[in-house]
Amino acid sequence: MRTENQIKSKINEMTLQRRSLETRLAPLSEDDPGRPALASQLARLDDMIIMLEWVLNEPVGKYHA
């Protein structure tokens, strides 16, 4: 199990990666052959960041009553 600081560090690292991908993606035209791969990487990175944020802010209580 990772500590809270490790998770926050990983979120920061992934956020920097996301900014880098966004910078690389911005100048590409819609029909550029490299665009789908970068967009896919960006979507996966966003999903991983959301999951780590969920771990930090884990809901309290029961899902099923």
QUIDANOR-V798905 format. One record per residue. N is the residue number from 1. PHI is phi as a letter, one per 20 degrees, with the letter a starting at -180 (NA if undefined). OMEGA is omega in radians with two decimals (NA if undefined). Layout:
# QUIDANOR-V798905
n = <N,N>
phi = <PHI,PHI>
omega = <OMEGA,OMEGA>
This chain:
# QUIDANOR-V798905
n = <1,2,3,4,5,6,7,8,9,10,11,12,13,14,15,16,17,18,19,20,21,22,23,24,25,26,27,28,29,30,31,32,33,34,35,36,37,38,39,40,41,42,43,44,45,46,47,48,49,50,51,52,53,54,55,56,57,58,59,60,61,62,63,64,65>
phi = <NA,e,e,g,f,f,f,f,f,f,f,f,f,f,f,f,f,f,f,f,f,f,f,f,e,g,f,f,f,f,e,f,f,e,f,f,f,f,f,f,f,f,f,f,f,f,f,f,f,f,f,f,f,f,f,f,d,g,f,d,o,d,f,d,f>
omega = <-3.14,3.10,3.13,3.14,3.10,-3.14,3.12,3.10,3.13,3.09,3.12,3.12,-3.14,3.10,3.07,3.09,3.13,3.12,3.12,3.11,3.13,3.11,3.13,-3.08,-3.03,-3.07,-3.09,3.09,-3.10,-3.09,3.11,-3.09,3.14,-3.07,-3.12,-3.14,3.12,3.12,3.11,3.09,-3.14,3.13,3.12,3.13,3.09,3.12,-3.14,3.11,3.13,3.13,3.12,3.09,3.11,3.12,3.13,-3.07,-3.08,-3.13,3.12,3.11,-3.08,3.09,3.10,-3.10,NA>
